[in-house]
């Protein structure tokens, strides 16, 4: 197989399909989503059989249990995929929406129309549900998409791709609007990220290593985040009950997510009061605490105590490990966060009005939270209805990215014969 | 002078200044703009003297008259620069604005806060007024900026930079928020566009050749357009009076601007009726008409008639030259435009409601206009108050780019102690 030729063909087909998707009606797009959902439920047994082949092969190559867990599709997971598509169908169609239509002194009326981006390339690991979620979001936002999932999920992804294309066909939409790359050859990814003539944006989802490599090689813009080094700062004006709940939830609700807290900052005046209480909570979950010298001294009896190293302040543990630092005040906290944070999500716990406003304004992260868990930084929790990924960049899309992040706008002018004087 | 070291230092200083600019109050930023405007009026004689030095040097090297014209600063141009700053001061401050603050079922309240981008690099040709306009827009949007103007304007730009920095200082803002590169060495540009650690976005303004070169080398995202191949399509349902006014204005109002029409498309059923009328108008301005075979036959007596070549459909003349093609209908017009247009600005002239809606939806350009001149595609005419440039890309900013294009948003969450269940 000539990978370069194959990818050129995939790219051309996607580009052609994207033109038809851009002008598809809301009714057609929603019909496609509902047809795909129905096909997935109808073919649940066949999907699980394809998934079984992938799982057997992955076990044989000794894939890690956590990866196997992501790869496996339970009956519930299949129902969730179908349900997710119906939820996307129920969202308002962003495409064609015109906002801010205003008359200008010249007599023209100027507004902005939301339009699709074109072709979205999505690169992800061995999670077959992403195939369906991403296809659904791209269809609804009037884009064509090229999907490249982890090679371990290839059989399941191809089974799902057939059902997606069946749904597109049934709704009178181009089947090539959603294409799953059929080869597991890594060169296909190299091609996908260097075809700016066909691909408008790449959404990479996966580990930091993968994304760093893609950034280096890609000539197509990306909507991405590298990692989530999220902070909670407990201010000396904090409500300590809220503080304990938030700091516990932000670390222990789930360890492997990018919006999980990795570093806890505590104001010196209340450190001796709050830290032992928090330690009691963390001890139940056997959370390792990597403390600076002051916090270390306060928590000397804690069973999973470690002295923090400089590297801890910039490490995403994705595990029951938390670094803790005591700071003098809000200024030191903001300075620490703006230096070490991955600009993903950071939380202040405080009842002080002015400090809350300062934290919101001065912390330079995609999501800045006062008095709530970092775990809320998520497309569904923020009300986007769905999420294609999270961006820690400032251009185009920032924070959780939903349908709008897969769109652009153009200016539209309603004239009545006006000319420039 | 070690250019790499020099630019690293400029970059670091800009990054530091950008942090202070991001949190500057509206009052401080507006005070700086007013102080700079006052300083420019006060030092008008000195500015013109610096400009005189540049003009003499440019004449000595034989700079083209059109370029000399752009380089020269009349008293009126100096007044306009000051007036422009006062207009920017009068615009609402976009930074810190919070929109769409909504309660979620979890109890948190989520919105988006507008924030500055950081450091903007601006690369432009020998037009000293851009120095002041760009500085003003970057100050107002809470960014730091590094300005690299055409080397022919170096004395004038440095004189203006001093006044800008005087204004920043007077308002208590960091003087390094606006830095003008002090060397005319081209290597400085190469450095500026490859310092993503210091520069968040590059706005290049200039000819297609310059921008193509920058695109190839830059590792920093750009807000840009390459050229303006703008179309007017006169539909067979057009009001022919409006059509003639618009087609004449779009070509002849100014020849050298990127929103000037370069290709006129005419529906076959009305071609014989409208084209001779238009030719009478164009003849007065000695506009050369490069026609396809059908239009050529209709305009056989026109004094400046040329047969169009394939290359004409993708040429930006920036001159009194117009290519003309006869098409069968709206579909052929849209297909031609989406193929040959530079996605800048395209106009339909028609009284047909459904065709107007289809043109607006299906033409994939930054500005899509019905029944008005392409010349309206401009930040001031669209009501942005000011313009840093025009983007024909779809990511981040599209069309005329004002203050908002120099900003991003972050999610802000107002919580009351909420945690994820």
Interface residues (C-beta under 8 A of the other chain):
Chain A: X19 X22 X23 X96 X102 X104 X106 X108 X110 X113 X115 X117 X118 X200 X201 X221 X239 X241 X242 X245 X246 X248 X249 X250 X253 X338 X360 X361 X362 X364 X365 X366 X367 X368 X369 X370 X371 X372 X373 X375 X376 X377 X381 X382 X383 X394 X395 X396 X398 X399 X400 X408 X409 X410 X411 X412 X413 X414 X415 X416 X417 X418 X419 X420
Chain B: X19 X22 X23 X96 X102 X104 X106 X108 X110 X113 X115 X117 X118 X200 X201 X221 X239 X241 X242 X245 X246 X248 X249 X250 X253 X338 X360 X361 X362 X364 X365 X366 X367 X368 X369 X370 X371 X372 X373 X375 X376 X377 X381 X382 X383 X394 X395 X396 X398 X399 X400 X408 X409 X410 X411 X412 X413 X414 X415 X416 X417 X418 X419 X420
